Amino acid sequence: MTYRTLIPKVFYADLAIGRDLFVDGLGFEVLHDDGDFVVVGRDGCKLYLVENAHYAALDRPELAIETDDIDGVHADIAARRPDLLHPTYPPGGGIVRREYGAREFAVLDATTACVVFRDWG
């Protein structure tokens, strides 16, 4: 038996906000869309965006994406969508080396769903 992929589900009261972050902001491709359930993916990463105001109100997730080109990912997002850079993770929206060795930065959508990009190199 082999585990292959963990696919998180992110709930939104308004899926337009999820699309703005993941499709417009981070460049994910829409793989499936039936109105209140959208599957997006990019470079082997995949997640489900689900419209459900009740569950969206209960939790705003923090997700992490590992990359081997943190500088390139940060430069791309900073050039195209600087409004998505998390204002305090790290302060000023830059890249920081954490005490555990990873270099990181984060993006944040209007609902406070957070995506941390992490490079262990």
Backbone as XML, in Angstrom:
<?xml version="1.0"?>
<chain id="A" units="angstrom">
  <residue number="1" name="MET">
    <atom name="N" x="0.850" y="-1.176" z="0.000"/>
    <atom name="CA" x="0.000" y="0.000" z="0.000"/>
    <atom name="C" x="0.893" y="1.236" z="0.000"/>
  </residue>
  <residue number="2" name="THR">
    <atom name="N" x="0.525" y="2.222" z="-0.823"/>
    <atom name="CA" x="1.292" y="3.460" z="-0.927"/>
    <atom name="C" x="0.354" y="4.657" z="-0.847"/>
  </residue>
  <residue number="3" name="TYR">
    <atom name="N" x="0.680" y="5.583" z="0.023"/>
    <atom name="CA" x="-0.052" y="6.851" z="0.034"/>
    <atom name="C" x="0.584" y="7.727" z="-1.030"/>
  </residue>
  <residue number="4" name="ARG">
    <atom name="N" x="-0.230" y="8.348" z="-1.865"/>
    <atom name="CA" x="0.324" y="9.137" z="-2.955"/>
    <atom name="C" x="0.149" y="10.630" z="-2.765"/>
  </residue>
  <residue number="5" name="THR">
    <atom name="N" x="-1.043" y="11.069" z="-2.412"/>
    <atom name="CA" x="-1.311" y="12.500" z="-2.386"/>
    <atom name="C" x="-2.313" y="12.829" z="-1.297"/>
  </residue>
  <residue number="6" name="LEU">
    <atom name="N" x="-2.048" y="13.873" z="-0.572"/>
    <atom name="CA" x="-2.995" y="14.421" z="0.391"/>
    <atom name="C" x="-3.647" y="15.625" z="-0.271"/>
  </residue>
  <residue number="7" name="ILE">
    <atom name="N" x="-4.972" y="15.633" z="-0.334"/>
    <atom name="CA" x="-5.684" y="16.708" z="-1.029"/>
    <atom name="C" x="-6.575" y="17.431" z="-0.024"/>
  </residue>
  <residue number="8" name="PRO">
    <atom name="N" x="-6.192" y="18.634" z="0.368"/>
    <atom name="CA" x="-7.018" y="19.380" z="1.325"/>
    <atom name="C" x="-8.262" y="19.959" z="0.673"/>
  </residue>
  <residue number="9" name="LYS">
    <atom name="N" x="-9.241" y="20.194" z="1.501"/>
    <atom name="CA" x="-10.495" y="20.824" z="1.102"/>
    <atom name="C" x="-10.554" y="22.167" z="1.817"/>
  </residue>
  <residue number="10" name="VAL">
    <atom name="N" x="-10.755" y="23.243" z="1.063"/>
    <atom name="CA" x="-10.841" y="24.581" z="1.643"/>
    <atom name="C" x="-12.250" y="25.107" z="1.376"/>
  </residue>
  <residue number="11" name="PHE">
    <atom name="N" x="-12.927" y="25.498" z="2.458"/>
    <atom name="CA" x="-14.304" y="25.970" z="2.356"/>
    <atom name="C" x="-14.341" y="27.489" z="2.244"/>
  </residue>
  <residue number="12" name="TYR">
    <atom name="N" x="-15.237" y="27.970" z="1.412"/>
    <atom name="CA" x="-15.447" y="29.400" z="1.217"/>
    <atom name="C" x="-16.940" y="29.702" z="1.209"/>
  </residue>
  <residue number="13" name="ALA">
    <atom name="N" x="-17.318" y="30.823" z="1.786"/>
    <atom name="CA" x="-18.691" y="31.306" z="1.636"/>
    <atom name="C" x="-18.899" y="31.804" z="0.211"/>
  </residue>
  <residue number="14" name="ASP">
    <atom name="N" x="-17.824" y="32.299" z="-0.405"/>
    <atom name="CA" x="-17.857" y="32.807" z="-1.772"/>
    <atom name="C" x="-16.648" y="32.222" z="-2.507"/>
  </residue>
  <residue number="15" name="LEU">
    <atom name="N" x="-16.883" y="31.308" z="-3.427"/>
    <atom name="CA" x="-15.782" y="30.652" z="-4.134"/>
    <atom name="C" x="-14.937" y="31.614" z="-4.959"/>
  </residue>
  <residue number="16" name="ALA">
    <atom name="N" x="-15.459" y="32.786" z="-5.275"/>
    <atom name="CA" x="-14.668" y="33.766" z="-6.031"/>
    <atom name="C" x="-13.389" y="34.130" z="-5.276"/>
  </residue>
  <residue number="17" name="ILE">
    <atom name="N" x="-13.439" y="34.128" z="-3.948"/>
    <atom name="CA" x="-12.246" y="34.453" z="-3.150"/>
    <atom name="C" x="-11.220" y="33.329" z="-3.260"/>
  </residue>
  <residue number="18" name="GLY">
    <atom name="N" x="-11.658" y="32.094" z="-3.228"/>
    <atom name="CA" x="-10.749" y="30.960" z="-3.401"/>
    <atom name="C" x="-10.144" y="30.928" z="-4.791"/>
  </residue>
  <residue number="19" name="ARG">
    <atom name="N" x="-10.951" y="31.197" z="-5.798"/>
    <atom name="CA" x="-10.441" y="31.266" z="-7.166"/>
    <atom name="C" x="-9.418" y="32.393" z="-7.310"/>
  </residue>
  <residue number="20" name="ASP">
    <atom name="N" x="-9.705" y="33.522" z="-6.665"/>
    <atom name="CA" x="-8.780" y="34.649" z="-6.741"/>
    <atom name="C" x="-7.417" y="34.267" z="-6.189"/>
  </residue>
  <residue number="21" name="LEU">
    <atom name="N" x="-7.398" y="33.586" z="-5.044"/>
    <atom name="CA" x="-6.125" y="33.188" z="-4.450"/>
    <atom name="C" x="-5.436" y="32.104" z="-5.280"/>
  </residue>
  <residue number="22" name="PHE">
    <atom name="N" x="-6.104" y="30.991" z="-5.488"/>
    <atom name="CA" x="-5.433" y="29.837" z="-6.060"/>
    <atom name="C" x="-5.286" y="29.880" z="-7.580"/>
  </residue>
  <residue number="23" name="VAL">
    <atom name="N" x="-6.287" y="30.365" z="-8.299"/>
    <atom name="CA" x="-6.217" y="30.387" z="-9.762"/>
    <atom name="C" x="-5.555" y="31.671" z="-10.250"/>
  </residue>
  <residue number="24" name="ASP">
    <atom name="N" x="-6.127" y="32.800" z="-9.897"/>
    <atom name="CA" x="-5.580" y="34.071" z="-10.374"/>
    <atom name="C" x="-4.253" y="34.425" z="-9.699"/>
  </residue>
  <residue number="25" name="GLY">
    <atom name="N" x="-4.153" y="34.168" z="-8.403"/>
    <atom name="CA" x="-2.963" y="34.564" z="-7.667"/>
    <atom name="C" x="-1.812" y="33.594" z="-7.744"/>
  </residue>
  <residue number="26" name="LEU">
    <atom name="N" x="-2.092" y="32.296" z="-7.600"/>
    <atom name="CA" x="-1.017" y="31.310" z="-7.531"/>
    <atom name="C" x="-0.864" y="30.491" z="-8.803"/>
  </residue>
  <residue number="27" name="GLY">
    <atom name="N" x="-1.727" y="30.727" z="-9.779"/>
    <atom name="CA" x="-1.567" y="30.072" z="-11.075"/>
    <atom name="C" x="-2.023" y="28.629" z="-11.149"/>
  </residue>
  <residue number="28" name="PHE">
    <atom name="N" x="-2.895" y="28.202" z="-10.220"/>
    <atom name="CA" x="-3.453" y="26.859" z="-10.313"/>
    <atom name="C" x="-4.419" y="26.799" z="-11.489"/>
  </residue>
  <residue number="29" name="GLU">
    <atom name="N" x="-4.558" y="25.620" z="-12.079"/>
    <atom name="CA" x="-5.479" y="25.385" z="-13.181"/>
    <atom name="C" x="-6.765" y="24.772" z="-12.640"/>
  </residue>
  <residue number="30" name="VAL">
    <atom name="N" x="-7.899" y="25.176" z="-13.160"/>
    <atom name="CA" x="-9.169" y="24.551" z="-12.782"/>
    <atom name="C" x="-9.266" y="23.215" z="-13.508"/>
  </residue>
  <residue number="31" name="LEU">
    <atom name="N" x="-9.338" y="22.137" z="-12.738"/>
    <atom name="CA" x="-9.420" y="20.788" z="-13.287"/>
    <atom name="C" x="-10.853" y="20.285" z="-13.360"/>
  </residue>
  <residue number="32" name="HIS">
    <atom name="N" x="-11.704" y="20.819" z="-12.489"/>
    <atom name="CA" x="-13.120" y="20.440" z="-12.451"/>
    <atom name="C" x="-13.889" y="21.575" z="-11.789"/>
  </residue>
  <residue number="33" name="ASP">
    <atom name="N" x="-15.076" y="21.857" z="-12.297"/>
    <atom name="CA" x="-15.903" y="22.916" z="-11.716"/>
    <atom name="C" x="-17.367" y="22.561" z="-11.912"/>
  </residue>
  <residue number="34" name="ASP">
    <atom name="N" x="-18.078" y="22.330" z="-10.803"/>
    <atom name="CA" x="-19.514" y="22.099" z="-10.925"/>
    <atom name="C" x="-20.307" y="23.114" z="-10.113"/>
  </residue>
  <residue number="35" name="GLY">
    <atom name="N" x="-19.764" y="24.315" z="-9.997"/>
    <atom name="CA" x="-20.484" y="25.396" z="-9.327"/>
    <atom name="C" x="-20.046" y="25.605" z="-7.898"/>
  </residue>
  <residue number="36" name="ASP">
    <atom name="N" x="-20.369" y="24.670" z="-7.007"/>
    <atom name="CA" x="-20.003" y="24.837" z="-5.599"/>
    <atom name="C" x="-18.863" y="23.909" z="-5.179"/>
  </residue>
  <residue number="37" name="PHE">
    <atom name="N" x="-18.249" y="23.238" z="-6.157"/>
    <atom name="CA" x="-17.114" y="22.348" z="-5.908"/>
    <atom name="C" x="-16.140" y="22.492" z="-7.070"/>
  </residue>
  <residue number="38" name="VAL">
    <atom name="N" x="-14.929" y="22.966" z="-6.756"/>
    <atom name="CA" x="-13.915" y="23.215" z="-7.781"/>
    <atom name="C" x="-12.644" y="22.475" z="-7.392"/>
  </residue>
  <residue number="39" name="VAL">
    <atom name="N" x="-12.069" y="21.762" z="-8.338"/>
    <atom name="CA" x="-10.780" y="21.104" z="-8.136"/>
    <atom name="C" x="-9.743" y="21.907" z="-8.900"/>
  </residue>
  <residue number="40" name="VAL">
    <atom name="N" x="-8.666" y="22.306" z="-8.202"/>
    <atom name="CA" x="-7.590" y="23.041" z="-8.842"/>
    <atom name="C" x="-6.278" y="22.299" z="-8.626"/>
  </residue>
  <residue number="41" name="GLY">
    <atom name="N" x="-5.352" y="22.482" z="-9.562"/>
    <atom name="CA" x="-4.068" y="21.818" z="-9.440"/>
    <atom name="C" x="-2.974" y="22.564" z="-10.158"/>
  </residue>
  <residue number="42" name="ARG">
    <atom name="N" x="-1.747" y="22.308" z="-9.690"/>
    <atom name="CA" x="-0.563" y="22.872" z="-10.333"/>
    <atom name="C" x="0.659" y="22.075" z="-9.876"/>
  </residue>
  <residue number="43" name="ASP">
    <atom name="N" x="1.480" y="21.662" z="-10.819"/>
    <atom name="CA" x="2.769" y="21.015" z="-10.526"/>
    <atom name="C" x="2.642" y="19.864" z="-9.529"/>
  </residue>
  <residue number="44" name="GLY">
    <atom name="N" x="1.598" y="19.069" z="-9.625"/>
    <atom name="CA" x="1.425" y="17.941" z="-8.716"/>
    <atom name="C" x="0.685" y="18.275" z="-7.436"/>
  </residue>
  <residue number="45" name="CYS">
    <atom name="N" x="0.460" y="19.552" z="-7.156"/>
    <atom name="CA" x="-0.345" y="19.963" z="-5.992"/>
    <atom name="C" x="-1.803" y="20.042" z="-6.439"/>
  </residue>
  <residue number="46" name="LYS">
    <atom name="N" x="-2.704" y="19.661" z="-5.550"/>
    <atom name="CA" x="-4.119" y="19.691" z="-5.882"/>
    <atom name="C" x="-4.899" y="20.020" z="-4.624"/>
  </residue>
  <residue number="47" name="LEU">
    <atom name="N" x="-6.018" y="20.734" z="-4.780"/>
    <atom name="CA" x="-6.917" y="20.947" z="-3.658"/>
    <atom name="C" x="-8.323" y="21.173" z="-4.157"/>
  </residue>
  <residue number="48" name="TYR">
    <atom name="N" x="-9.251" y="20.990" z="-3.217"/>
    <atom name="CA" x="-10.666" y="21.173" z="-3.501"/>
    <atom name="C" x="-11.117" y="22.484" z="-2.880"/>
  </residue>
  <residue number="49" name="LEU">
    <atom name="N" x="-11.820" y="23.284" z="-3.653"/>
    <atom name="CA" x="-12.458" y="24.498" z="-3.149"/>
    <atom name="C" x="-13.952" y="24.199" z="-3.092"/>
  </residue>
  <residue number="50" name="VAL">
    <atom name="N" x="-14.540" y="24.380" z="-1.916"/>
    <atom name="CA" x="-15.936" y="24.017" z="-1.713"/>
    <atom name="C" x="-16.692" y="25.221" z="-1.172"/>
  </residue>
  <residue number="51" name="GLU">
    <atom name="N" x="-17.810" y="25.534" z="-1.794"/>
    <atom name="CA" x="-18.637" y="26.636" z="-1.308"/>
    <atom name="C" x="-19.569" y="26.122" z="-0.222"/>
  </residue>
  <residue number="52" name="ASN">
    <atom name="N" x="-19.301" y="26.567" z="1.008"/>
    <atom name="CA" x="-20.128" y="26.197" z="2.149"/>
    <atom name="C" x="-19.854" y="27.220" z="3.249"/>
  </residue>
  <residue number="53" name="ALA">
    <atom name="N" x="-20.763" y="28.161" z="3.404"/>
    <atom name="CA" x="-20.560" y="29.266" z="4.350"/>
    <atom name="C" x="-20.437" y="28.786" z="5.791"/>
  </residue>
  <residue number="54" name="HIS">
    <atom name="N" x="-21.180" y="27.748" z="6.149"/>
    <atom name="CA" x="-21.122" y="27.242" z="7.522"/>
    <atom name="C" x="-19.715" y="26.760" z="7.870"/>
  </residue>
  <residue number="55" name="TYR">
    <atom name="N" x="-19.149" y="25.878" z="7.043"/>
    <atom name="CA" x="-17.813" y="25.351" z="7.330"/>
    <atom name="C" x="-16.738" y="26.415" z="7.161"/>
  </residue>
  <residue number="56" name="ALA">
    <atom name="N" x="-16.930" y="27.334" z="6.234"/>
    <atom name="CA" x="-15.961" y="28.417" z="6.048"/>
    <atom name="C" x="-15.862" y="29.282" z="7.300"/>
  </residue>
  <residue number="57" name="ALA">
    <atom name="N" x="-16.984" y="29.465" z="7.977"/>
    <atom name="CA" x="-16.985" y="30.291" z="9.191"/>
    <atom name="C" x="-16.304" y="29.587" z="10.368"/>
  </residue>
  <residue number="58" name="LEU">
    <atom name="N" x="-16.212" y="28.277" z="10.326"/>
    <atom name="CA" x="-15.632" y="27.524" z="11.434"/>
    <atom name="C" x="-14.111" y="27.484" z="11.423"/>
  </residue>
  <residue number="59" name="ASP">
    <atom name="N" x="-13.498" y="27.590" z="10.240"/>
    <atom name="CA" x="-12.047" y="27.439" z="10.176"/>
    <atom name="C" x="-11.475" y="28.084" z="8.925"/>
  </residue>
  <residue number="60" name="ARG">
    <atom name="N" x="-10.367" y="28.783" z="9.081"/>
    <atom name="CA" x="-9.595" y="29.299" z="7.959"/>
    <atom name="C" x="-8.255" y="28.590" z="8.009"/>
  </residue>
  <residue number="61" name="PRO">
    <atom name="N" x="-7.951" y="27.789" z="7.020"/>
    <atom name="CA" x="-6.779" y="26.922" z="7.078"/>
    <atom name="C" x="-5.462" y="27.645" z="6.798"/>
  </residue>
  <residue number="62" name="GLU">
    <atom name="N" x="-4.394" y="26.999" z="7.248"/>
    <atom name="CA" x="-3.048" y="27.344" z="6.815"/>
    <atom name="C" x="-2.509" y="26.112" z="6.114"/>
  </residue>
  <residue number="63" name="LEU">
    <atom name="N" x="-2.177" y="26.261" z="4.848"/>
    <atom name="CA" x="-1.650" y="25.186" z="4.033"/>
    <atom name="C" x="-0.191" y="25.485" z="3.726"/>
  </residue>
  <residue number="64" name="ALA">
    <atom name="N" x="0.591" y="24.470" z="3.409"/>
    <atom name="CA" x="1.986" y="24.676" z="3.035"/>
    <atom name="C" x="2.270" y="23.988" z="1.709"/>
  </residue>
  <residue number="65" name="ILE">
    <atom name="N" x="3.055" y="24.644" z="0.877"/>
    <atom name="CA" x="3.517" y="24.087" z="-0.381"/>
    <atom name="C" x="5.034" y="24.134" z="-0.360"/>
  </residue>
  <residue number="66" name="GLU">
    <atom name="N" x="5.666" y="22.982" z="-0.539"/>
    <atom name="CA" x="7.117" y="22.943" z="-0.611"/>
    <atom name="C" x="7.548" y="23.205" z="-2.045"/>
  </residue>
  <residue number="67" name="THR">
    <atom name="N" x="8.626" y="23.955" z="-2.200"/>
    <atom name="CA" x="9.173" y="24.284" z="-3.506"/>
    <atom name="C" x="10.681" y="24.190" z="-3.453"/>
  </residue>
  <residue number="68" name="ASP">
    <atom name="N" x="11.298" y="24.061" z="-4.611"/>
    <atom name="CA" x="12.752" y="24.092" z="-4.662"/>
    <atom name="C" x="13.248" y="25.401" z="-5.272"/>
  </residue>
  <residue number="69" name="ASP">
    <atom name="N" x="12.331" y="26.363" z="-5.438"/>
    <atom name="CA" x="12.693" y="27.676" z="-5.992"/>
    <atom name="C" x="11.898" y="28.772" z="-5.292"/>
  </residue>
  <residue number="70" name="ILE">
    <atom name="N" x="12.137" y="28.937" z="-4.008"/>
    <atom name="CA" x="11.388" y="29.920" z="-3.216"/>
    <atom name="C" x="11.564" y="31.339" z="-3.757"/>
  </residue>
  <residue number="71" name="ASP">
    <atom name="N" x="12.774" y="31.653" z="-4.224"/>
    <atom name="CA" x="13.020" y="32.995" z="-4.755"/>
    <atom name="C" x="12.200" y="33.249" z="-6.012"/>
  </residue>
  <residue number="72" name="GLY">
    <atom name="N" x="12.122" y="32.257" z="-6.896"/>
    <atom name="CA" x="11.344" y="32.404" z="-8.114"/>
    <atom name="C" x="9.854" y="32.501" z="-7.853"/>
  </residue>
  <residue number="73" name="VAL">
    <atom name="N" x="9.352" y="31.669" z="-6.941"/>
    <atom name="CA" x="7.926" y="31.709" z="-6.596"/>
    <atom name="C" x="7.580" y="33.063" z="-5.974"/>
  </residue>
  <residue number="74" name="HIS">
    <atom name="N" x="8.417" y="33.515" z="-5.046"/>
    <atom name="CA" x="8.166" y="34.802" z="-4.398"/>
    <atom name="C" x="8.208" y="35.934" z="-5.415"/>
  </residue>
  <residue number="75" name="ALA">
    <atom name="N" x="9.201" y="35.941" z="-6.296"/>
    <atom name="CA" x="9.314" y="37.008" z="-7.306"/>
    <atom name="C" x="8.089" y="37.031" z="-8.215"/>
  </residue>
  <residue number="76" name="ASP">
    <atom name="N" x="7.609" y="35.860" z="-8.612"/>
    <atom name="CA" x="6.434" y="35.780" z="-9.477"/>
    <atom name="C" x="5.201" y="36.371" z="-8.793"/>
  </residue>
  <residue number="77" name="ILE">
    <atom name="N" x="4.944" y="35.943" z="-7.554"/>
    <atom name="CA" x="3.758" y="36.430" z="-6.841"/>
    <atom name="C" x="3.908" y="37.915" z="-6.514"/>
  </residue>
  <residue number="78" name="ALA">
    <atom name="N" x="5.093" y="38.341" z="-6.098"/>
    <atom name="CA" x="5.315" y="39.757" z="-5.764"/>
    <atom name="C" x="5.118" y="40.654" z="-6.982"/>
  </residue>
  <residue number="79" name="ALA">
    <atom name="N" x="5.464" y="40.167" z="-8.161"/>
    <atom name="CA" x="5.297" y="40.956" z="-9.380"/>
    <atom name="C" x="3.846" y="40.993" z="-9.847"/>
  </residue>
  <residue number="80" name="ARG">
    <atom name="N" x="3.169" y="39.849" z="-9.784"/>
    <atom name="CA" x="1.802" y="39.762" z="-10.302"/>
    <atom name="C" x="0.736" y="40.135" z="-9.304"/>
  </residue>
  <residue number="81" name="ARG">
    <atom name="N" x="0.887" y="39.699" z="-8.046"/>
    <atom name="CA" x="-0.155" y="39.882" z="-7.037"/>
    <atom name="C" x="0.435" y="40.224" z="-5.671"/>
  </residue>
  <residue number="82" name="PRO">
    <atom name="N" x="1.120" y="41.359" z="-5.547"/>
    <atom name="CA" x="1.706" y="41.717" z="-4.257"/>
    <atom name="C" x="0.663" y="41.870" z="-3.152"/>
  </residue>
  <residue number="83" name="ASP">
    <atom name="N" x="-0.593" y="42.106" z="-3.517"/>
    <atom name="CA" x="-1.664" y="42.232" z="-2.533"/>
    <atom name="C" x="-1.898" y="40.933" z="-1.768"/>
  </residue>
  <residue number="84" name="LEU">
    <atom name="N" x="-1.458" y="39.816" z="-2.305"/>
    <atom name="CA" x="-1.650" y="38.536" z="-1.630"/>
    <atom name="C" x="-0.551" y="38.215" z="-0.621"/>
  </residue>
  <residue number="85" name="LEU">
    <atom name="N" x="0.596" y="38.894" z="-0.673"/>
    <atom name="CA" x="1.678" y="38.603" z="0.263"/>
    <atom name="C" x="1.218" y="38.883" z="1.682"/>
  </residue>
  <residue number="86" name="HIS">
    <atom name="N" x="1.438" y="37.918" z="2.551"/>
    <atom name="CA" x="1.027" y="38.039" z="3.958"/>
    <atom name="C" x="1.790" y="39.197" z="4.587"/>
  </residue>
  <residue number="87" name="PRO">
    <atom name="N" x="1.101" y="40.147" z="5.205"/>
    <atom name="CA" x="1.779" y="41.349" z="5.723"/>
    <atom name="C" x="2.673" y="41.107" z="6.937"/>
  </residue>
  <residue number="88" name="THR">
    <atom name="N" x="2.463" y="39.987" z="7.647"/>
    <atom name="CA" x="3.255" y="39.760" z="8.855"/>
    <atom name="C" x="3.927" y="38.389" z="8.898"/>
  </residue>
  <residue number="89" name="TYR">
    <atom name="N" x="3.938" y="37.649" z="7.809"/>
    <atom name="CA" x="4.519" y="36.302" z="7.802"/>
    <atom name="C" x="5.479" y="36.175" z="6.638"/>
  </residue>
  <residue number="90" name="PRO">
    <atom name="N" x="6.661" y="36.661" z="6.681"/>
    <atom name="CA" x="7.261" y="37.520" z="7.702"/>
    <atom name="C" x="6.859" y="38.963" z="7.479"/>
  </residue>
  <residue number="91" name="PRO">
    <atom name="N" x="7.182" y="39.837" z="8.419"/>
    <atom name="CA" x="6.849" y="41.252" z="8.244"/>
    <atom name="C" x="7.372" y="41.791" z="6.920"/>
  </residue>
  <residue number="92" name="GLY">
    <atom name="N" x="6.504" y="42.498" z="6.209"/>
    <atom name="CA" x="6.886" y="43.087" z="4.940"/>
    <atom name="C" x="6.716" y="42.185" z="3.737"/>
  </residue>
  <residue number="93" name="GLY">
    <atom name="N" x="6.305" y="40.931" z="3.950"/>
    <atom name="CA" x="6.023" y="40.040" z="2.825"/>
    <atom name="C" x="7.239" y="39.439" z="2.160"/>
  </residue>
  <residue number="94" name="GLY">
    <atom name="N" x="8.395" y="39.487" z="2.793"/>
    <atom name="CA" x="9.605" y="38.914" z="2.206"/>
    <atom name="C" x="9.766" y="37.447" z="2.545"/>
  </residue>
  <residue number="95" name="ILE">
    <atom name="N" x="10.970" y="36.950" z="2.301"/>
    <atom name="CA" x="11.318" y="35.554" z="2.609"/>
    <atom name="C" x="12.148" y="35.551" z="3.882"/>
  </residue>
  <residue number="96" name="VAL">
    <atom name="N" x="11.888" y="34.592" z="4.749"/>
    <atom name="CA" x="12.621" y="34.494" z="6.013"/>
    <atom name="C" x="13.137" y="33.067" z="6.183"/>
  </residue>
  <residue number="97" name="ARG">
    <atom name="N" x="14.314" y="32.939" z="6.800"/>
    <atom name="CA" x="14.812" y="31.612" z="7.167"/>
    <atom name="C" x="14.351" y="31.336" z="8.584"/>
  </residue>
  <residue number="98" name="ARG">
    <atom name="N" x="13.648" y="30.227" z="8.760"/>
    <atom name="CA" x="13.127" y="29.849" z="10.072"/>
    <atom name="C" x="14.193" y="29.105" z="10.875"/>
  </residue>
  <residue number="99" name="GLU">
    <atom name="N" x="13.988" y="29.042" z="12.178"/>
    <atom name="CA" x="14.946" y="28.389" z="13.065"/>
    <atom name="C" x="15.128" y="26.905" z="12.753"/>
  </residue>
  <residue number="100" name="TYR">
    <atom name="N" x="14.171" y="26.290" z="12.081"/>
    <atom name="CA" x="14.271" y="24.878" z="11.709"/>
    <atom name="C" x="14.906" y="24.693" z="10.339"/>
  </residue>
  <residue number="101" name="GLY">
    <atom name="N" x="15.371" y="25.783" z="9.718"/>
    <atom name="CA" x="16.174" y="25.690" z="8.509"/>
    <atom name="C" x="15.484" y="26.039" z="7.204"/>
  </residue>
  <residue number="102" name="ALA">
    <atom name="N" x="14.183" y="26.024" z="7.154"/>
    <atom name="CA" x="13.474" y="26.306" z="5.906"/>
    <atom name="C" x="13.417" y="27.801" z="5.636"/>
  </residue>
  <residue number="103" name="ARG">
    <atom name="N" x="13.416" y="28.157" z="4.359"/>
    <atom name="CA" x="13.135" y="29.536" z="3.945"/>
    <atom name="C" x="11.659" y="29.581" z="3.562"/>
  </residue>
  <residue number="104" name="GLU">
    <atom name="N" x="10.949" y="30.627" z="4.017"/>
    <atom name="CA" x="9.493" y="30.667" z="3.851"/>
    <atom name="C" x="8.990" y="32.074" z="3.566"/>
  </residue>
  <residue number="105" name="PHE">
    <atom name="N" x="7.819" y="32.105" z="2.934"/>
    <atom name="CA" x="6.982" y="33.295" z="2.881"/>
    <atom name="C" x="5.556" y="32.803" z="2.746"/>
  </residue>
  <residue number="106" name="ALA">
    <atom name="N" x="4.598" y="33.695" z="2.931"/>
    <atom name="CA" x="3.196" y="33.272" z="2.896"/>
    <atom name="C" x="2.344" y="34.259" z="2.116"/>
  </residue>
  <residue number="107" name="VAL">
    <atom name="N" x="1.222" y="33.750" z="1.633"/>
    <atom name="CA" x="0.185" y="34.571" z="1.022"/>
    <atom name="C" x="-1.084" y="34.385" z="1.840"/>
  </residue>
  <residue number="108" name="LEU">
    <atom name="N" x="-1.951" y="35.371" z="1.733"/>
    <atom name="CA" x="-3.166" y="35.396" z="2.548"/>
    <atom name="C" x="-4.307" y="35.925" z="1.693"/>
  </residue>
  <residue number="109" name="ASP">
    <atom name="N" x="-5.459" y="35.246" z="1.741"/>
    <atom name="CA" x="-6.602" y="35.763" z="0.990"/>
    <atom name="C" x="-7.499" y="36.620" z="1.882"/>
  </residue>
  <residue number="110" name="ALA">
    <atom name="N" x="-8.575" y="37.124" z="1.311"/>
    <atom name="CA" x="-9.466" y="38.041" z="2.031"/>
    <atom name="C" x="-10.174" y="37.383" z="3.211"/>
  </residue>
  <residue number="111" name="THR">
    <atom name="N" x="-10.209" y="36.046" z="3.251"/>
    <atom name="CA" x="-10.862" y="35.346" z="4.363"/>
    <atom name="C" x="-9.859" y="34.879" z="5.414"/>
  </residue>
  <residue number="112" name="THR">
    <atom name="N" x="-8.600" y="35.182" z="5.238"/>
    <atom name="CA" x="-7.448" y="34.790" z="6.058"/>
    <atom name="C" x="-7.013" y="33.344" z="5.859"/>
  </residue>
  <residue number="113" name="ALA">
    <atom name="N" x="-7.452" y="32.691" z="4.791"/>
    <atom name="CA" x="-6.837" y="31.412" z="4.429"/>
    <atom name="C" x="-5.395" y="31.726" z="4.024"/>
  </residue>
  <residue number="114" name="CYS">
    <atom name="N" x="-4.464" y="30.926" z="4.525"/>
    <atom name="CA" x="-3.041" y="31.212" z="4.374"/>
    <atom name="C" x="-2.350" y="30.060" z="3.650"/>
  </residue>
  <residue number="115" name="VAL">
    <atom name="N" x="-1.456" y="30.404" z="2.732"/>
    <atom name="CA" x="-0.614" y="29.410" z="2.076"/>
    <atom name="C" x="0.831" y="29.804" z="2.323"/>
  </residue>
  <residue number="116" name="VAL">
    <atom name="N" x="1.578" y="28.907" z="2.945"/>
    <atom name="CA" x="2.994" y="29.122" z="3.228"/>
    <atom name="C" x="3.805" y="28.379" z="2.174"/>
  </residue>
  <residue number="117" name="PHE">
    <atom name="N" x="4.719" y="29.088" z="1.532"/>
    <atom name="CA" x="5.649" y="28.447" z="0.607"/>
    <atom name="C" x="6.942" y="28.206" z="1.365"/>
  </residue>
  <residue number="118" name="ARG">
    <atom name="N" x="7.483" y="26.992" z="1.216"/>
    <atom name="CA" x="8.626" y="26.579" z="2.030"/>
    <atom name="C" x="9.666" y="25.884" z="1.154"/>
  </residue>
  <residue number="119" name="ASP">
    <atom name="N" x="10.926" y="26.252" z="1.352"/>
    <atom name="CA" x="12.048" y="25.659" z="0.621"/>
    <atom name="C" x="13.054" y="25.176" z="1.664"/>
  </residue>
  <residue number="120" name="TRP">
    <atom name="N" x="13.334" y="23.877" z="1.668"/>
    <atom name="CA" x="14.248" y="23.287" z="2.637"/>
    <atom name="C" x="15.695" y="23.335" z="2.169"/>
  </residue>
  <residue number="121" name="GLY">
    <atom name="N" x="15.927" y="23.806" z="0.937"/>
    <atom name="CA" x="17.289" y="23.824" z="0.391"/>
    <atom name="C" x="18.165" y="24.900" z="0.941"/>
  </residue>
</chain>
